[in-house]
Amino acid sequence: MTLPEKPIPVTSDQKKKGSISKLYVDRDLCIGAASCVVVYPEVFEMDEENKAVMILKDGKRTSEMINVTALNVEAVDDEMLLLAAQSCPTLAIFLFDDSDNQVYPE
């Protein structure tokens, strides 16, 4: 697995859309590269099928659409979520803003 040498910059369009409020992992697209885990291990881990899942506050794991407030972190870092999504070679992580507009992938 190779990660980009430099973070991919957040575009002005992504900044305009607002903060990230929801996300999910498309299990059909996920190939188990685990780059999201490397970038943001507080939020992502691999499950028994070698697919990325998100770690929830209640200790459960999911790939379903969730609100970021359910994630097992005190404060979600939008930039880290975007970097984790951008690191995915198959674009399997989908991010949405407060208005339910898809922020990434575009």
N, CA, C and O atoms as a printed pandas DataFrame, in Angstrom:
     atom_number atom_name residue_name chain_id  residue_number  x_coord  y_coord  z_coord
0              1         N          MET        A               1    0.838   -1.167    0.000
1              2        CA          MET        A               1    0.000    0.000    0.000
2              3         C          MET        A               1    0.886    1.233    0.000
3              4         O          MET        A               1    1.837    1.329    0.775
4              5         N          THR        A               2    0.566    2.170   -0.874
5              6        CA          THR        A               2    1.306    3.427   -0.877
6              7         C          THR        A               2    0.328    4.567   -0.680
7              8         O          THR        A               2   -0.730    4.618   -1.308
8              9         N          LEU        A               3    0.693    5.467    0.189
9             10        CA          LEU        A               3   -0.114    6.653    0.436
10            11         C          LEU        A               3    0.487    7.813   -0.336
11            12         O          LEU        A               3    1.676    7.802   -0.654
12            13         N          PRO        A               4   -0.333    8.821   -0.641
13            14        CA          PRO        A               4    0.226    9.981   -1.330
14            15         C          PRO        A               4    1.339   10.598   -0.496
15            16         O          PRO        A               4    1.265   10.620    0.732
16            17         N          GLU        A               5    2.377   11.103   -1.171
17            18        CA          GLU        A               5    3.487   11.734   -0.460
18            19         C          GLU        A               5    3.028   12.985    0.269
19            20         O          GLU        A               5    3.492   13.271    1.372
20            21         N          LYS        A               6    2.125   13.724   -0.341
21            22        CA          LYS        A               6    1.591   14.933    0.277
22            23         C          LYS        A               6    0.077   14.780    0.368
23            24         O          LYS        A               6   -0.532   14.138   -0.488
24            25         N          PRO        A               7   -0.536   15.363    1.395
25            26        CA          PRO        A               7   -1.996   15.346    1.446
26            27         C          PRO        A               7   -2.575   16.049    0.227
27            28         O          PRO        A               7   -2.017   17.033   -0.259
28            29         N          ILE        A               8   -3.681   15.543   -0.253
29            30        CA          ILE        A               8   -4.368   16.174   -1.363
30            31         C          ILE        A               8   -5.105   17.380   -0.792
31            32         O          ILE        A               8   -5.877   17.224    0.155
32            33         N          PRO        A               9   -4.894   18.570   -1.331
33            34        CA          PRO        A               9   -5.508   19.758   -0.730
34            35         C          PRO        A               9   -7.031   19.725   -0.811
35            36         O          PRO        A               9   -7.606   19.189   -1.758
36            37         N          VAL        A              10   -7.665   20.302    0.191
37            38        CA          VAL        A              10   -9.109   20.458    0.193
38            39         C          VAL        A              10   -9.436   21.574   -0.783
39            40         O          VAL        A              10   -8.858   22.658   -0.708
40            41         N          THR        A              11  -10.361   21.314   -1.699
41            42        CA          THR        A              11  -10.710   22.329   -2.689
42            43         C          THR        A              11  -11.629   23.372   -2.075
43            44         O          THR        A              11  -12.248   23.132   -1.039
44            45         N          SER        A              12  -11.715   24.519   -2.711
45            46        CA          SER        A              12  -12.596   25.569   -2.201
46            47         C          SER        A              12  -14.049   25.124   -2.248
47            48         O          SER        A              12  -14.838   25.522   -1.392
48            49         N          ASP        A              13  -14.423   24.301   -3.234
49            50        CA          ASP        A              13  -15.787   23.775   -3.297
50            51         C          ASP        A              13  -16.084   22.918   -2.077
51            52         O          ASP        A              13  -17.173   23.002   -1.509
52            53         N          GLN        A              14  -15.125   22.093   -1.670
53            54        CA          GLN        A              14  -15.330   21.248   -0.503
54            55         C          GLN        A              14  -15.454   22.099    0.753
55            56         O          GLN        A              14  -16.248   21.775    1.636
56            57         N          LYS        A              15  -14.690   23.173    0.852
57            58        CA          LYS        A              15  -14.777   24.059    2.012
58            59         C          LYS        A              15  -16.123   24.773    2.042
59            60         O          LYS        A              15  -16.703   24.960    3.112
60            61         N          LYS        A              16  -16.626   25.175    0.869
61            62        CA          LYS        A              16  -17.880   25.911    0.803
62            63         C          LYS        A              16  -19.064   25.058    1.233
63            64         O          LYS        A              16  -20.034   25.581    1.782
64            65         N          LYS        A              17  -19.002   23.770    0.994
65            66        CA          LYS        A              17  -20.143   22.909    1.271
66            67         C          LYS        A              17  -20.396   22.724    2.759
67            68         O          LYS        A              17  -21.439   22.188    3.132
68            69         N          GLY        A              18  -19.507   23.135    3.595
69            70        CA          GLY        A              18  -19.733   23.004    5.028
70            71         C          GLY        A              18  -19.017   21.814    5.603
71            72         O          GLY        A              18  -18.337   21.062    4.905
72            73         N          SER        A              19  -19.190   21.664    6.888
73            74        CA          SER        A              19  -18.480   20.588    7.567
74            75         C          SER        A              19  -19.104   19.233    7.242
75            76         O          SER        A              19  -20.263   19.142    6.837
76            77         N          ILE        A              20  -18.325   18.211    7.425
77            78        CA          ILE        A              20  -18.787   16.855    7.158
78            79         C          ILE        A              20  -19.698   16.425    8.299
79            80         O          ILE        A              20  -19.332   16.520    9.471
80            81         N          SER        A              21  -20.890   15.950    7.945
81            82        CA          SER        A              21  -21.834   15.546    8.981
82            83         C          SER        A              21  -22.190   14.069    8.923
83            84         O          SER        A              21  -22.601   13.492    9.930
84            85         N          LYS        A              22  -22.038   13.447    7.750
85            86        CA          LYS        A              22  -22.374   12.025    7.606
86            87         C          LYS        A              22  -21.334   11.346    6.727
87            88         O          LYS        A              22  -20.654   11.990    5.928
88            89         N          LEU        A              23  -21.227   10.044    6.889
89            90        CA          LEU        A              23  -20.327    9.269    6.044
90            91         C          LEU        A              23  -20.732    7.810    6.037
91            92         O          LEU        A              23  -21.456    7.348    6.918
92            93         N          TYR        A              24  -20.257    7.091    5.034
93            94        CA          TYR        A              24  -20.404    5.638    4.996
94            95         C          TYR        A              24  -19.281    5.044    4.169
95            96         O          TYR        A              24  -18.599    5.738    3.415
96            97         N          VAL        A              25  -19.104    3.724    4.332
97            98        CA          VAL        A              25  -18.122    2.973    3.557
98            99         C          VAL        A              25  -18.891    2.021    2.649
99           100         O          VAL        A              25  -19.720    1.244    3.123
100          101         N          ASP        A              26  -18.624    2.078    1.358
101          102        CA          ASP        A              26  -19.240    1.152    0.403
102          103         C          ASP        A              26  -18.442   -0.147    0.432
103          104         O          ASP        A              26  -17.337   -0.219   -0.107
104          105         N          ARG        A              27  -19.007   -1.166    1.063
105          106        CA          ARG        A              27  -18.307   -2.442    1.241
106          107         C          ARG        A              27  -18.027   -3.135   -0.091
107          108         O          ARG        A              27  -17.072   -3.905   -0.197
108          109         N          ASP        A              28  -18.843   -2.873   -1.101
109          110        CA          ASP        A              28  -18.602   -3.476   -2.414
110          111         C          ASP        A              28  -17.360   -2.884   -3.081
111          112         O          ASP        A              28  -16.679   -3.567   -3.846
112          113         N          LEU        A              29  -17.069   -1.624   -2.794
113          114        CA          LEU        A              29  -15.891   -0.975   -3.374
114          115         C          LEU        A              29  -14.619   -1.212   -2.561
115          116         O          LEU        A              29  -13.520   -1.216   -3.115
116          117         N          CYS        A              30  -14.765   -1.407   -1.254
117          118        CA          CYS        A              30  -13.598   -1.551   -0.373
118          119         C          CYS        A              30  -12.813   -2.817   -0.721
119          120         O          CYS        A              30  -13.379   -3.908   -0.806
120          121         N          ILE        A              31  -11.497   -2.655   -0.920
121          122        CA          ILE        A              31  -10.637   -3.803   -1.237
122          123         C          ILE        A              31   -9.700   -4.156   -0.085
123          124         O          ILE        A              31   -8.827   -5.011   -0.229
124          125         N          GLY        A              32   -9.882   -3.504    1.043
125          126        CA          GLY        A              32   -9.064   -3.825    2.217
126          127         C          GLY        A              32   -7.670   -3.244    2.195
127          128         O          GLY        A              32   -6.768   -3.802    2.820
128          129         N          ALA        A              33   -7.462   -2.144    1.498
129          130        CA          ALA        A              33   -6.133   -1.525    1.454
130          131         C          ALA        A              33   -5.723   -0.959    2.809
131          132         O          ALA        A              33   -4.532   -0.842    3.097
132          133         N          ALA        A              34   -6.693   -0.608    3.637
133          134        CA          ALA        A              34   -6.481   -0.105    5.001
134          135         C          ALA        A              34   -5.801    1.262    5.056
135          136         O          ALA        A              34   -5.296    1.652    6.109
136          137         N          SER        A              35   -5.779    1.983    3.963
137          138        CA          SER        A              35   -5.174    3.316    3.994
138          139         C          SER        A              35   -5.960    4.256    4.903
139          140         O          SER        A              35   -5.372    5.134    5.534
140          141         N          CYS        A              36   -7.270    4.086    4.978
141          142        CA          CYS        A              36   -8.080    4.923    5.870
142          143         C          CYS        A              36   -7.704    4.681    7.332
143          144         O          CYS        A              36   -7.721    5.605    8.145
144          145         N          VAL        A              37   -7.366    3.439    7.657
145          146        CA          VAL        A              37   -6.958    3.088    9.024
146          147         C          VAL        A              37   -5.622    3.743    9.354
147          148         O          VAL        A              37   -5.416    4.225   10.468
148          149         N          VAL        A              38   -4.725    3.758    8.386
149          150        CA          VAL        A              38   -3.420    4.390    8.584
150          151         C          VAL        A              38   -3.598    5.894    8.817
151          152         O          VAL        A              38   -2.946    6.470    9.687
152          153         N          VAL        A              39   -4.470    6.519    8.048
153          154        CA          VAL        A              39   -4.671    7.963    8.134
154          155         C          VAL        A              39   -5.453    8.370    9.388
155          156         O          VAL        A              39   -5.095    9.347   10.046
156          157         N          TYR        A              40   -6.519    7.628    9.725
157          158        CA          TYR        A              40   -7.392    8.036   10.843
158          159         C          TYR        A              40   -7.813    6.802   11.653
159          160         O          TYR        A              40   -8.974    6.396   11.611
160          161         N          PRO        A              41   -6.867    6.210   12.387
161          162        CA          PRO        A              41   -7.143    4.967   13.124
162          163         C          PRO        A              41   -8.150    5.134   14.261
163          164         O          PRO        A              41   -8.702    4.143   14.739
164          165         N          GLU        A              42   -8.396    6.354   14.697
165          166        CA          GLU        A              42   -9.400    6.577   15.740
166          167         C          GLU        A              42  -10.815    6.367   15.210
167          168         O          GLU        A              42  -11.745    6.154   15.989
168          169         N          VAL        A              43  -10.982    6.426   13.890
169          170        CA          VAL        A              43  -12.301    6.322   13.266
170          171         C          VAL        A              43  -12.473    5.027   12.471
171          172         O          VAL        A              43  -13.558    4.444   12.477
172          173         N          PHE        A              44  -11.426    4.569   11.789
173          174        CA          PHE        A              44  -11.541    3.411   10.907
174          175         C          PHE        A              44  -10.721    2.231   11.411
175          176         O          PHE        A              44   -9.655    2.397   12.003
176          177         N          GLU        A              45  -11.251    1.031   11.159
177          178        CA          GLU        A              45  -10.494   -0.198   11.368
178          179         C          GLU        A              45  -10.997   -1.226   10.363
179          180         O          GLU        A              45  -12.006   -1.013    9.691
180          181         N          MET        A              46  -10.286   -2.337   10.270
181          182        CA          MET        A              46  -10.673   -3.396    9.348
182          183         C          MET        A              46  -11.456   -4.455   10.117
183          184         O          MET        A              46  -11.127   -4.767   11.262
184          185         N          ASP        A              47  -12.497   -5.009    9.484
185          186        CA          ASP        A              47  -13.285   -6.047   10.139
186          187         C          ASP        A              47  -12.779   -7.431    9.748
187          188         O          ASP        A              47  -11.747   -7.563    9.090
188          189         N          GLU        A              48  -13.512   -8.452   10.158
189          190        CA          GLU        A              48  -13.088   -9.836    9.909
190          191         C          GLU        A              48  -13.095  -10.203    8.429
191          192         O          GLU        A              48  -12.475  -11.193    8.039
192          193         N          GLU        A              49  -13.784   -9.423    7.601
193          194        CA          GLU        A              49  -13.797   -9.647    6.151
194          195         C          GLU        A              49  -12.776   -8.762    5.435
195          196         O          GLU        A              49  -12.775   -8.677    4.207
196          197         N          ASN        A              50  -11.901   -8.097    6.213
197          198        CA          ASN        A              50  -10.897   -7.172    5.690
198          199         C          ASN        A              50  -11.528   -6.011    4.921
199          200         O          ASN        A              50  -11.030   -5.587    3.878
200          201         N          LYS        A              51  -12.630   -5.515    5.461
201          202        CA          LYS        A              51  -13.317   -4.342    4.922
202          203         C          LYS        A              51  -13.254   -3.236    5.969
203          204         O          LYS        A              51  -13.275   -3.510    7.169
204          205         N          ALA        A              52  -13.179   -2.004    5.522
205          206        CA          ALA        A              52  -13.128   -0.863    6.442
206          207         C          ALA        A              52  -14.479   -0.661    7.113
207          208         O          ALA        A              52  -15.529   -0.739    6.476
208          209         N          VAL        A              53  -14.425   -0.402    8.410
209          210        CA          VAL        A              53  -15.611   -0.052    9.188
210          211         C          VAL        A              53  -15.267    1.144   10.066
211          212         O          VAL        A              53  -14.098    1.438   10.316
212          213         N          MET        A              54  -16.305    1.821   10.524
213          214        CA          MET        A              54  -16.123    2.964   11.413
214          215         C          MET        A              54  -16.382    2.521   12.847
215          216         O          MET        A              54  -17.260    1.697   13.104
216          217         N          ILE        A              55  -15.623    3.066   13.762
217          218        CA          ILE        A              55  -15.733    2.719   15.173
218          219         C          ILE        A              55  -16.697    3.706   15.830
219          220         O          ILE        A              55  -16.487    4.918   15.777
220          221         N          LEU        A              56  -17.756    3.176   16.449
221          222        CA          LEU        A              56  -18.772    4.014   17.070
222          223         C          LEU        A              56  -18.536    4.174   18.563
223          224         O          LEU        A              56  -17.816    3.388   19.180
224          225         N          LYS        A              57  -19.152    5.204   19.135
225          226        CA          LYS        A              57  -19.005    5.477   20.567
226          227         C          LYS        A              57  -19.480    4.322   21.433
227          228         O          LYS        A              57  -18.929    4.086   22.508
228          229         N          ASP        A              58  -20.502    3.599   20.972
229          230        CA          ASP        A              58  -21.050    2.496   21.762
230          231         C          ASP        A              58  -20.234    1.211   21.631
231          232         O          ASP        A              58  -20.623    0.166   22.153
232          233         N          GLY        A              59  -19.098    1.293   20.930
233          234        CA          GLY        A              59  -18.231    0.132   20.773
234          235         C          GLY        A              59  -18.544   -0.712   19.554
235          236         O          GLY        A              59  -17.772   -1.605   19.205
236          237         N          LYS        A              60  -19.655   -0.445   18.908
237          238        CA          LYS        A              60  -20.024   -1.199   17.710
238          239         C          LYS        A              60  -19.219   -0.699   16.520
239          240         O          LYS        A              60  -18.563    0.340   16.583
240          241         N          ARG        A              61  -19.284   -1.461   15.438
241          242        CA          ARG        A              61  -18.618   -1.127   14.183
242          243         C          ARG        A              61  -19.664   -1.132   13.080
243          244         O          ARG        A              61  -20.587   -1.947   13.097
244          245         N          THR        A              62  -19.521   -0.222   12.118
245          246        CA          THR        A              62  -20.467   -0.182   11.006
246          247         C          THR        A              62  -19.815    0.392    9.759
247          248         O          THR        A              62  -18.811    1.101    9.826
248          249         N          SER        A              63  -20.413    0.067    8.619
249          250        CA          SER        A              63  -20.045    0.705    7.356
250          251         C          SER        A              63  -21.243    1.486    6.815
251          252         O          SER        A              63  -21.144    2.140    5.776
252          253         N          GLU        A              64  -22.377    1.416    7.522
253          254        CA          GLU        A              64  -23.612    2.094    7.130
254          255         C          GLU        A              64  -23.479    3.607    7.278
255          256         O          GLU        A              64  -22.576    4.097    7.957
256          257         N          MET        A              65  -24.387    4.341    6.636
257          258        CA          MET        A              65  -24.419    5.799    6.762
258          259         C          MET        A              65  -24.670    6.172    8.221
259          260         O          MET        A              65  -25.633    5.712    8.836
260          261         N          ILE        A              66  -23.791    7.013    8.763
261          262        CA          ILE        A              66  -23.943    7.469   10.145
262          263         C          ILE        A              66  -23.664    8.960   10.239
263          264         O          ILE        A              66  -23.037    9.552    9.360
264          265         N          ASN        A              67  -24.144    9.550   11.318
265          266        CA          ASN        A              67  -23.803   10.922   11.650
266          267         C          ASN        A              67  -22.453   10.897   12.337
267          268         O          ASN        A              67  -22.180    9.990   13.123
268          269         N          VAL        A              68  -21.611   11.864   12.061
269          270        CA          VAL        A              68  -20.265   11.872   12.635
270          271         C          VAL        A              68  -20.279   11.935   14.158
271          272         O          VAL        A              68  -19.298   11.557   14.799
272          273         N          THR        A              69  -21.368   12.404   14.742
273          274        CA          THR        A              69  -21.443   12.469   16.207
274          275         C          THR        A              69  -21.461   11.080   16.835
275          276         O          THR        A              69  -21.220   10.945   18.034
276          277         N          ALA        A              70  -21.742   10.041   16.042
277          278        CA          ALA        A              70  -21.748    8.668   16.552
278          279         C          ALA        A              70  -20.352    8.050   16.589
279          280         O          ALA        A              70  -20.163    6.986   17.179
280          281         N          LEU        A              71  -19.372    8.708   15.964
281          282        CA          LEU        A              71  -18.015    8.162   15.906
282          283         C          LEU        A              71  -17.334    8.210   17.266
283          284         O          LEU        A              71  -17.634    9.068   18.095
284          285         N          ASN        A              72  -16.420    7.283   17.481
285          286        CA          ASN        A              72  -15.733    7.143   18.764
286          287         C          ASN        A              72  -14.561    8.120   18.902
287          288         O          ASN        A              72  -13.436    7.718   19.200
288          289         N          VAL        A              73  -14.840    9.393   18.682
289          290        CA          VAL        A              73  -13.845   10.447   18.889
290          291         C          VAL        A              73  -14.547   11.625   19.557
291          292         O          VAL        A              73  -15.735   11.858   19.333
292          293         N          GLU        A              74  -13.808   12.360   20.372
293          294        CA          GLU        A              74  -14.409   13.512   21.051
294          295         C          GLU        A              74  -14.801   14.597   20.060
295          296         O          GLU        A              74  -15.904   15.141   20.129
296          297         N          ALA        A              75  -13.909   14.905   19.150
297          298        CA          ALA        A              75  -14.177   15.916   18.126
298          299         C          ALA        A              75  -13.711   15.370   16.787
299          300         O          ALA        A              75  -12.536   15.048   16.614
300          301         N          VAL        A              76  -14.630   15.269   15.851
301          302        CA          VAL        A              76  -14.291   14.756   14.528
302          303         C          VAL        A              76  -13.506   15.818   13.775
303          304         O          VAL        A              76  -13.890   16.987   13.744
304          305         N          ASP        A              77  -12.413   15.401   13.176
305          306        CA          ASP        A              77  -11.562   16.286   12.390
306          307         C          ASP        A              77  -11.940   16.116   10.918
307          308         O          ASP        A              77  -11.606   15.109   10.294
308          309         N          ASP        A              78  -12.646   17.121   10.369
309          310        CA          ASP        A              78  -13.093   17.048    8.976
310          311         C          ASP        A              78  -11.938   16.824    8.012
311          312         O          ASP        A              78  -12.056   16.049    7.063
312          313         N          GLU        A              79  -10.831   17.498    8.254
313          314        CA          GLU        A              79   -9.682   17.354    7.355
314          315         C          GLU        A              79   -9.149   15.920    7.383
315          316         O          GLU        A              79   -8.777   15.375    6.344
316          317         N          MET        A              80   -9.113   15.317    8.561
317          318        CA          MET        A              80   -8.639   13.928    8.660
318          319         C          MET        A              80   -9.620   12.968    7.989
319          320         O          MET        A              80   -9.198   12.005    7.349
320          321         N          LEU        A              81  -10.925   13.219    8.127
321          322        CA          LEU        A              81  -11.911   12.385    7.433
322          323         C          LEU        A              81  -11.718   12.482    5.926
323          324         O          LEU        A              81  -11.746   11.471    5.224
324          325         N          LEU        A              82  -11.524   13.698    5.432
325          326        CA          LEU        A              82  -11.316   13.888    4.002
326          327         C          LEU        A              82  -10.024   13.216    3.543
327          328         O          LEU        A              82  -10.006   12.573    2.494
328          329         N          LEU        A              83   -8.959   13.354    4.302
329          330        CA          LEU        A              83   -7.696   12.696    3.946
330          331         C          LEU        A              83   -7.847   11.177    3.936
331          332         O          LEU        A              83   -7.309   10.505    3.057
332          333         N          ALA        A              84   -8.576   10.638    4.909
333          334        CA          ALA        A              84   -8.809    9.190    4.950
334          335         C          ALA        A              84   -9.585    8.749    3.715
335          336         O          ALA        A              84   -9.249    7.740    3.096
336          337         N          ALA        A              85  -10.624    9.505    3.357
337          338        CA          ALA        A              85  -11.410    9.171    2.168
338          339         C          ALA        A              85  -10.562    9.284    0.906
339          340         O          ALA        A              85  -10.649    8.430    0.024
340          341         N          GLN        A              86   -9.747   10.328    0.813
341          342        CA          GLN        A              86   -8.892   10.520   -0.360
342          343         C          GLN        A              86   -7.814    9.448   -0.463
343          344         O          GLN        A              86   -7.329    9.163   -1.559
344          345         N          SER        A              87   -7.437    8.859    0.653
345          346        CA          SER        A              87   -6.394    7.828    0.619
346          347         C          SER        A              87   -6.908    6.502    0.080
347          348         O          SER        A              87   -6.116    5.632   -0.284
348          349         N          CYS        A              88   -8.217    6.339    0.025
349          350        CA          CYS        A              88   -8.804    5.071   -0.424
350          351         C          CYS        A              88   -8.609    4.904   -1.934
351          352         O          CYS        A              88   -9.063    5.745   -2.710
352          353         N          PRO        A              89   -7.941    3.830   -2.355
353          354        CA          PRO        A              89   -7.667    3.660   -3.786
354          355         C          PRO        A              89   -8.913    3.396   -4.626
355          356         O          PRO        A              89   -8.883    3.583   -5.842
356          357         N          THR        A              90  -10.010    2.962   -3.997
357          358        CA          THR        A              90  -11.233    2.673   -4.750
358          359         C          THR        A              90  -12.353    3.668   -4.470
359          360         O          THR        A              90  -13.484    3.467   -4.913
360          361         N          LEU        A              91  -12.049    4.740   -3.739
361          362        CA          LEU        A              91  -13.038    5.772   -3.406
362          363         C          LEU        A              91  -14.269    5.172   -2.725
363          364         O          LEU        A              91  -15.404    5.481   -3.091
364          365         N          ALA        A              92  -14.035    4.320   -1.741
365          366        CA          ALA        A              92  -15.120    3.610   -1.062
366          367         C          ALA        A              92  -15.707    4.370    0.121
367          368         O          ALA        A              92  -16.709    3.935    0.690
368          369         N          ILE        A              93  -15.106    5.495    0.503
369          370        CA          ILE        A              93  -15.598    6.270    1.643
370          371         C          ILE        A              93  -16.310    7.508    1.112
371          372         O          ILE        A              93  -15.726    8.316    0.390
372          373         N          PHE        A              94  -17.578    7.643    1.480
373          374        CA          PHE        A              94  -18.415    8.739    1.003
374          375         C          PHE        A              94  -18.693    9.704    2.147
375          376         O          PHE        A              94  -19.080    9.292    3.240
376          377         N          LEU        A              95  -18.492   10.992    1.885
377          378        CA          LEU        A              95  -18.656   12.041    2.889
378          379         C          LEU        A              95  -19.747   13.015    2.449
379          380         O          LEU        A              95  -19.862   13.347    1.270
380          381         N          PHE        A              96  -20.548   13.467    3.421
381          382        CA          PHE        A              96  -21.663   14.365    3.149
382          383         C          PHE        A              96  -21.628   15.545    4.108
383          384         O          PHE        A              96  -21.196   15.413    5.253
384          385         N          ASP        A              97  -22.089   16.708    3.631
385          386        CA          ASP        A              97  -22.093   17.902    4.480
386          387         C          ASP        A              97  -23.411   18.027    5.240
387          388         O          ASP        A              97  -24.254   17.130    5.203
388          389         N          ASP        A              98  -23.572   19.157    5.930
389          390        CA          ASP        A              98  -24.756   19.399    6.758
390          391         C          ASP        A              98  -26.056   19.433    5.959
391          392         O          ASP        A              98  -27.132   19.196    6.509
392          393         N          SER        A              99  -25.961   19.724    4.674
393          394        CA          SER        A              99  -27.148   19.776    3.811
394          395         C          SER        A              99  -27.340   18.483    3.027
395          396         O          SER        A              99  -28.123   18.443    2.078
396          397         N          ASP        A             100  -26.632   17.431    3.416
397          398        CA          ASP        A             100  -26.672   16.121    2.758
398          399         C          ASP        A             100  -26.143   16.142    1.327
399          400         O          ASP        A             100  -26.471   15.261    0.531
400          401         N          ASN        A             101  -25.328   17.141    0.997
401          402        CA          ASN        A             101  -24.637   17.159   -0.290
402          403         C          ASN        A             101  -23.398   16.286   -0.176
403          404         O          ASN        A             101  -22.686   16.325    0.827
404          405         N          GLN        A             102  -23.149   15.496   -1.217
405          406        CA          GLN        A             102  -21.952   14.661   -1.213
406          407         C          GLN        A             102  -20.728   15.547   -1.387
407          408         O          GLN        A             102  -20.614   16.281   -2.369
408          409         N          VAL        A             103  -19.811   15.473   -0.422
409          410        CA          VAL        A             103  -18.585   16.258   -0.435
410          411         C          VAL        A             103  -17.473   15.498   -1.145
411          412         O          VAL        A             103  -16.682   16.080   -1.887
412          413         N          TYR        A             104  -17.423   14.178   -0.907
413          414        CA          TYR        A             104  -16.372   13.354   -1.496
414          415         C          TYR        A             104  -16.870   11.929   -1.626
415          416         O          TYR        A             104  -17.579   11.466   -0.733
416          417         N          PRO        A             105  -16.539   11.204   -2.691
417          418        CA          PRO        A             105  -15.905   11.715   -3.910
418          419         C          PRO        A             105  -16.898   12.572   -4.688
419          420         O          PRO        A             105  -18.114   12.416   -4.580
420          421         N          GLU        A             106  -16.339   13.470   -5.465
421          422        CA          GLU        A             106  -17.200   14.389   -6.230
422          423         C          GLU        A             106  -17.739   13.718   -7.457
423          424         O          GLU        A             106  -18.481   14.334   -8.222
